[in-house]
């Protein structure tokens, strides 16, 4: 895991790199007992991939319980990526219409903290 955040009920959300057919990141939620929280995407985790490669480095919980994740994505070049997830593990498409946004600022861009 690259980053974790604590919910008010002591459950945890974490982000980190995984490899499933492509270089992607995973977002996982654990109960306060340390087991996968199946209220999150029915299995306790989900994959995040934008472009050919994504790496999530940061996570934060909004006051409404939605989850913000940030890192890097490689489309035609490395870009900052921010995404918002609902408490149930689905991308929140009210955020930029897709649930995520990418922004190129330099040739090598990543968000390391939120």
RAFEN-V775943 format. One record per residue. RES is the residue in one letter. SS is DSSP state (hx for helix, st for strand, lp for the rest). PHI is phi in whole degrees, 0 to 359 (* if undefined). Layout:
RES;SS;PHI
RES;SS;PHI
This chain:
X;lp;*
X;lp;268
X;st;201
X;st;225
X;st;221
X;st;252
X;lp;280
X;lp;303
X;lp;274
X;lp;72
X;lp;281
X;st;240
X;st;239
X;st;226
X;st;233
X;st;191
X;st;272
X;st;225
X;st;224
X;lp;230
X;lp;66
X;lp;208
X;st;276
X;st;231
X;st;241
X;st;240
X;st;237
X;st;229
X;st;237
X;st;241
X;lp;289
X;lp;295
X;lp;272
X;lp;87
X;lp;252
X;st;305
X;lp;270
X;lp;285
X;lp;282
X;lp;259
X;lp;58
X;lp;61
X;lp;237
X;lp;96
X;st;204
X;st;211
X;st;262
X;st;236
X;lp;214
X;lp;236
X;st;73
X;lp;276
X;st;203
X;st;223
X;st;222
X;st;270
X;st;242
X;st;216
X;st;214
X;st;214
X;st;248
X;lp;286
X;lp;298
X;lp;274
X;lp;93
X;lp;293
X;st;245
X;st;254
X;st;236
X;st;214
X;st;173
X;st;228
X;st;221
X;st;250
X;lp;257
X;lp;277
X;lp;204
X;st;293
X;st;222
X;st;295
X;st;225
X;st;234
X;st;221
X;st;236
X;st;244
X;lp;284
X;lp;295
X;lp;268
X;lp;94
X;lp;256
X;st;301
X;lp;271
X;lp;287
X;lp;285
X;lp;268
X;lp;64
X;lp;80
X;lp;240
X;lp;97
X;st;211
X;st;219
X;st;241
X;st;217
X;lp;272
X;lp;240
X;lp;223
X;lp;290
X;lp;226
X;lp;235
X;lp;207
X;lp;263
X;lp;255
X;lp;206
X;lp;235
